[in-house]
């Protein structure tokens, strides 16, 4: 695909050739990559980086790494954009499957963990997920709760967010 860029009247002159880029050619690549990334995220929708499940984090790391190579490395711009498109498509397919299959969602995104029920803390779950007392208290306070005894449920979501349901329930 790099041949496409260099085949254009302005291709190699504007975007540089593999291994030979001037500072302003790198800047032109940056503009293309920025616009391209913005278009991909807008097409993919809010879910891509809104919830930050394990799937979202991995895709973000890979896409960021891939696009940075095209920006500063001696790699073909067209091939990098094609690989990034493939990663976004793969993310979209996996997200669609996860939305339709709770089993698959549990595998790629993780499952929620019960941290407290009926005001009773599950200390083993806090330790299992390395949640400090400070982290728990912060989540409680953000939900307007002072003590875990005032909660019905406290759940660690696959995204890493701790959700709190107020109101004590019989244990």
C-alpha positions as CSV (number, residue, x, y, z in Angstrom):
1,X,0.0,0.0,0.0
2,X,3.0,2.3,0.4
3,X,3.2,2.1,-3.4
4,X,-0.1,3.9,-3.5
5,X,1.3,6.8,-1.5
6,X,4.5,7.0,-3.5
7,X,2.5,6.6,-6.8
8,X,0.5,9.7,-6.1
9,X,2.0,12.9,-7.5
10,X,2.7,14.1,-3.9
11,X,3.1,10.7,-2.2
12,X,6.7,10.3,-1.4
13,X,7.3,14.0,-1.4
14,X,4.7,14.6,1.3
15,X,4.8,11.5,3.4
16,X,8.4,10.5,2.9
17,X,9.7,7.1,1.8
18,X,10.4,4.1,4.0
19,X,13.4,5.0,6.2
20,X,13.8,8.5,4.9
21,X,11.5,11.2,6.4
22,X,12.1,14.9,7.0
23,X,10.6,16.5,10.1
24,X,7.7,18.1,8.1
25,X,7.0,14.7,6.4
26,X,6.7,13.2,9.9
27,X,4.3,16.0,10.7
28,X,2.2,15.2,7.6
29,X,2.0,11.6,8.7
30,X,0.9,12.8,12.2
31,X,-2.0,14.7,10.7
32,X,-3.1,11.6,8.6
33,X,-2.8,9.3,11.6
34,X,-4.7,11.7,13.9
35,X,-7.5,12.1,11.4
36,X,-7.5,8.4,10.6
37,X,-7.6,7.4,14.3
38,X,-10.4,9.9,15.0
39,X,-12.5,8.5,12.1
40,X,-12.0,4.9,13.3
41,X,-13.0,5.7,16.9
42,X,-16.1,7.6,15.7
43,X,-17.1,4.7,13.4
44,X,-16.5,2.1,16.1
45,X,-18.7,3.9,18.6
46,X,-18.4,4.8,22.2
47,X,-17.8,1.3,23.5
48,X,-14.4,1.1,22.0
49,X,-12.7,3.0,24.8
50,X,-15.5,3.9,27.1
51,X,-15.7,1.0,29.4
52,X,-12.1,-0.2,29.4
53,X,-12.6,-3.9,29.7
54,X,-9.6,-6.2,29.2
55,X,-10.5,-6.4,25.5
56,X,-10.6,-2.6,25.2
57,X,-7.3,-2.1,27.0
58,X,-5.4,-4.6,24.8
59,X,-6.8,-3.1,21.6
60,X,-5.9,0.4,22.8
61,X,-2.3,-0.6,23.5
62,X,-1.9,-2.4,20.2
63,X,-3.5,0.4,18.1
64,X,-1.4,3.1,19.9
65,X,1.8,1.1,19.4
66,X,0.9,0.4,15.7
67,X,0.1,4.0,14.9
68,X,3.2,5.3,16.7
69,X,5.4,3.1,14.5
70,X,3.9,4.8,11.4
71,X,4.4,8.2,12.9
72,X,8.1,7.8,13.9
73,X,9.3,4.5,12.5
74,X,10.5,3.5,9.1
75,X,7.3,1.5,8.3
76,X,5.0,1.9,5.3
77,X,2.1,4.2,6.2
78,X,-0.4,2.3,4.2
79,X,0.4,-1.0,5.8
80,X,0.1,0.4,9.2
81,X,-3.3,1.9,8.5
82,X,-4.5,-1.4,7.1
83,X,-3.3,-3.3,10.2
84,X,-5.0,-0.7,12.4
85,X,-8.2,-1.1,10.5
86,X,-7.9,-4.9,11.0
87,X,-7.5,-4.4,14.7
88,X,-10.5,-2.2,15.0
89,X,-12.6,-4.6,12.9
90,X,-11.5,-7.5,15.2
91,X,-12.4,-5.5,18.2
92,X,-15.8,-4.7,16.8
93,X,-16.4,-8.4,16.0
94,X,-15.3,-9.6,19.4
95,X,-17.4,-6.8,21.1
96,X,-20.5,-7.9,19.1
97,X,-20.0,-11.6,20.1
98,X,-19.5,-10.5,23.8
99,X,-22.7,-8.5,23.7
100,X,-24.6,-11.6,22.5
101,X,-22.9,-14.3,24.5
102,X,-22.5,-14.0,28.3
103,X,-20.0,-16.9,28.3
104,X,-17.8,-15.2,25.7
105,X,-18.1,-11.9,27.5
106,X,-16.9,-13.6,30.7
107,X,-13.9,-14.9,28.9
108,X,-12.8,-11.7,27.1
109,X,-14.1,-9.1,29.5
110,X,-14.1,-10.8,32.8
111,X,-16.9,-11.3,35.3
112,X,-18.2,-9.1,38.1
113,X,-17.0,-10.1,41.6
114,X,-19.1,-9.7,44.7
115,X,-17.2,-7.7,47.3
116,X,-20.0,-7.3,49.9
117,X,-23.6,-8.6,50.3
118,X,-26.1,-7.4,52.9
119,X,-23.5,-5.2,54.5
120,X,-21.1,-8.1,55.0
121,X,-17.7,-7.7,53.4
122,X,-16.0,-10.5,51.5
123,X,-12.4,-9.9,52.6
124,X,-11.1,-12.8,50.5
125,X,-12.5,-11.2,47.3
126,X,-10.9,-7.9,48.2
127,X,-7.5,-9.6,48.6
128,X,-8.0,-11.7,45.5
129,X,-8.5,-8.5,43.4
130,X,-6.0,-6.4,45.4
131,X,-8.6,-3.8,46.5
132,X,-7.4,-1.8,49.4
133,X,-9.6,-0.5,52.2
134,X,-9.0,3.0,50.8
135,X,-10.2,1.9,47.3
136,X,-13.4,0.4,48.9
137,X,-14.0,3.5,51.1
138,X,-13.6,5.8,48.0
139,X,-16.2,3.8,46.1
140,X,-18.6,3.9,49.1
141,X,-18.2,7.6,49.6
142,X,-18.7,8.3,45.9
143,X,-22.0,6.4,46.2
144,X,-23.0,8.5,49.3
145,X,-22.4,5.6,51.8
146,X,-20.2,5.9,54.8
147,X,-19.9,2.3,55.9
148,X,-20.1,-1.1,54.1
149,X,-22.9,-2.1,56.6
150,X,-25.2,0.4,54.9
151,X,-25.0,-1.4,51.5
152,X,-27.0,-4.1,49.9
153,X,-24.4,-5.1,47.3
154,X,-20.8,-4.0,46.5
155,X,-19.6,-5.3,43.2
156,X,-16.3,-5.1,41.3
157,X,-17.2,-4.8,37.7
158,X,-15.1,-6.2,34.8
159,X,-14.1,-2.6,33.9
160,X,-12.5,-2.2,37.4
161,X,-15.2,0.1,38.7
162,X,-16.7,-0.7,42.1
163,X,-20.5,-0.3,42.1
164,X,-22.5,0.1,45.3
165,X,-26.1,-0.5,45.9
166,X,-27.4,1.2,49.0
167,X,-29.8,-0.2,51.5
168,X,-29.2,-3.2,53.7
169,X,-30.7,-6.5,52.7
170,X,-31.3,-9.5,54.9
171,X,-28.2,-11.8,54.8
